[in-house]
Amino acid sequence: MDWKLIFQFSLLGLAMGIATVFFIPPNVEPVVSLIIFLVCACMIARRRPTGRFAHGLLLGLANSVWITRHMRCYSTATLPVTRRKRR
């Protein structure tokens, strides 16, 4: 298992998480995600002749952690608190 490769490619997931929160509009996000994941899949296929599935699976898990963490931190920090109206 090439952990260095997985970590390096998961940094693209980190960049995607940050970009999703601050720069990329929601209607473009799926296309950008697909492009990043396809690039990562092609690079894994070139660099690792064996264990492609395991590397891809672990990379997907690492990317989901980065993206989820940034979206969760952003949404809890910036969503306005709704107040109940007094009658």
CORDA-V808401 format. One record per residue. N is the residue number from 1. SS is DSSP state (helix for helix, strand for strand, loop for the rest). PSI is psi in whole degrees, -180 to 180 (* if undefined). OMEGA is omega in radians with two decimals (NA if undefined). Layout:
n=N ss=SS psi=PSI omega=OMEGA
n=N ss=SS psi=PSI omega=OMEGA
This chain:
n=1 ss=loop psi=127 omega=-3.11
n=2 ss=loop psi=88 omega=-3.07
n=3 ss=helix psi=-31 omega=3.12
n=4 ss=helix psi=-43 omega=3.11
n=5 ss=helix psi=-45 omega=-3.14
n=6 ss=helix psi=-44 omega=3.14
n=7 ss=helix psi=-43 omega=-3.14
n=8 ss=helix psi=-44 omega=3.13
n=9 ss=helix psi=-27 omega=3.10
n=10 ss=helix psi=-21 omega=3.05
n=11 ss=helix psi=-26 omega=3.01
n=12 ss=helix psi=-35 omega=3.05
n=13 ss=helix psi=-38 omega=3.07
n=14 ss=helix psi=-46 omega=3.11
n=15 ss=helix psi=-39 omega=3.12
n=16 ss=helix psi=-40 omega=3.11
n=17 ss=helix psi=-45 omega=3.13
n=18 ss=helix psi=-44 omega=-3.14
n=19 ss=helix psi=-36 omega=3.12
n=20 ss=helix psi=-39 omega=-3.11
n=21 ss=helix psi=-41 omega=-2.98
n=22 ss=helix psi=-29 omega=-2.96
n=23 ss=loop psi=-41 omega=-2.98
n=24 ss=loop psi=126 omega=3.10
n=25 ss=loop psi=154 omega=-3.07
n=26 ss=helix psi=-30 omega=-3.12
n=27 ss=helix psi=-17 omega=3.14
n=28 ss=helix psi=-19 omega=-3.05
n=29 ss=helix psi=-45 omega=-3.13
n=30 ss=helix psi=-36 omega=3.14
n=31 ss=helix psi=-44 omega=3.13
n=32 ss=helix psi=-42 omega=3.10
n=33 ss=helix psi=-45 omega=3.13
n=34 ss=helix psi=-43 omega=3.12
n=35 ss=helix psi=-46 omega=-3.14
n=36 ss=helix psi=-44 omega=-3.12
n=37 ss=helix psi=-35 omega=3.08
n=38 ss=helix psi=-40 omega=3.09
n=39 ss=helix psi=-44 omega=3.12
n=40 ss=helix psi=-41 omega=3.14
n=41 ss=helix psi=-42 omega=3.11
n=42 ss=helix psi=-41 omega=-3.14
n=43 ss=helix psi=-38 omega=3.08
n=44 ss=helix psi=-42 omega=3.14
n=45 ss=helix psi=-35 omega=3.13
n=46 ss=helix psi=-42 omega=-3.02
n=47 ss=helix psi=-27 omega=-3.08
n=48 ss=loop psi=99 omega=-3.14
n=49 ss=loop psi=-24 omega=3.09
n=50 ss=loop psi=154 omega=3.10
n=51 ss=loop psi=30 omega=-3.11
n=52 ss=helix psi=-42 omega=-3.11
n=53 ss=helix psi=-46 omega=-3.12
n=54 ss=helix psi=-43 omega=3.12
n=55 ss=helix psi=-43 omega=3.12
n=56 ss=helix psi=-40 omega=3.13
n=57 ss=helix psi=-48 omega=-3.14
n=58 ss=helix psi=-35 omega=3.07
n=59 ss=helix psi=-42 omega=3.09
n=60 ss=helix psi=-41 omega=3.10
n=61 ss=helix psi=-43 omega=3.13
n=62 ss=helix psi=-42 omega=3.11
n=63 ss=helix psi=-41 omega=-3.13
n=64 ss=helix psi=-34 omega=3.09
n=65 ss=helix psi=-47 omega=-3.13
n=66 ss=helix psi=-49 omega=-3.06
n=67 ss=helix psi=-45 omega=-3.12
n=68 ss=helix psi=-41 omega=-3.13
n=69 ss=helix psi=-46 omega=-3.09
n=70 ss=helix psi=-40 omega=3.13
n=71 ss=helix psi=-37 omega=-3.14
n=72 ss=helix psi=-44 omega=3.11
n=73 ss=helix psi=-41 omega=-3.13
n=74 ss=helix psi=-45 omega=-3.05
n=75 ss=helix psi=-35 omega=3.14
n=76 ss=helix psi=-25 omega=-3.10
n=77 ss=helix psi=-26 omega=-3.00
n=78 ss=helix psi=-11 omega=3.13
n=79 ss=loop psi=136 omega=-3.14
n=80 ss=loop psi=147 omega=3.10
n=81 ss=loop psi=126 omega=3.14
n=82 ss=loop psi=136 omega=3.14
n=83 ss=loop psi=145 omega=3.08
n=84 ss=loop psi=141 omega=3.09
n=85 ss=loop psi=139 omega=3.09
n=86 ss=loop psi=141 omega=-3.14
n=87 ss=loop psi=* omega=NA
